[in-house]
Amino acid sequence: MPASTRRSPARLAVTVLLVALAGGCGGETTSTAPSEATTTSTTATPTATTDPPMTAEELAWLNAITRLHKRMDKAIPQELSMTRAKMVQLGNALGACSRELRRIGSPSDRLEPVYVIVKKACRTFDKGAKCFATAARVSDASGAVLAGSPEERTQNRATECGFAAHGDGSNMLVDAENKGAEIKAPVQSS
């Protein structure tokens, strides 16, 4: 019994402390609850906003991307003789995407999703440019390599990589143009 008597004041003190803390926390919860509800109700009110019409600069930027796409599609002609000079020329043509995008510049915030896709396409074209440079490096002036040699394998992989990068990059530019049209459509109909 004496042992429990000694614990009672300690238990009482701990209980009082816990009640005081709980009461203090409970008071804060009660006092902040209305302000949270007020804040929530004011931010939950929907506002009707419409995007302003596309600016002349935004339309010009979208048109520049369309011209860039046409230029990149023309980079690889239908019929070509793969000489070393032609491989270098193809590499330079694919590498032009990033240079042209820098010249065109960044768009408005609204067209940023289009820019992201175009930038990715240009990185893909850059990869293709490096592939064609590799193919040119292992080829003689006529574009030939010794059959069955490591150079032939390198050239084959590199040219396949270059052509694949061209196709992938072009497809991404189609996606970018579609995204631009998607952004433009609701704004023009407003």
Sequence and secondary structure as in RCSB ss.txt:
>XXXX:A:sequence
MPASTRRSPARLAVTVLLVALAGGCGGETTSTAPSEATTTSTTATPTATTDPPMTAEELAWLNAITRLHKRMDKA
IPQELSMTRAKMVQLGNALGACSRELRRIGSPSDRLEPVYVIVKKACRTFDKGAKCFATAARVSDASGAVLAGSP
EERTQNRATECGFAAHGDGSNMLVDAENKGAEIKAPVQSS
>XXXX:A:secstr
 HHHHHHHHHHHHHHHHHHHHHHHHHHHHHHHHHHHHHHHHHHHS          HHHHHHHHHHHHHHHHHHTT
S SS    HHHHHHHHHHHHHHHHHHHHH    GGGHHHHHHHHHHHHHHHHHHHHHHHHHHHS TTS   TTSH
HHHHHHHHHHHHHHHHHHHHHHHHHHHHHHHHHHHHHHH 
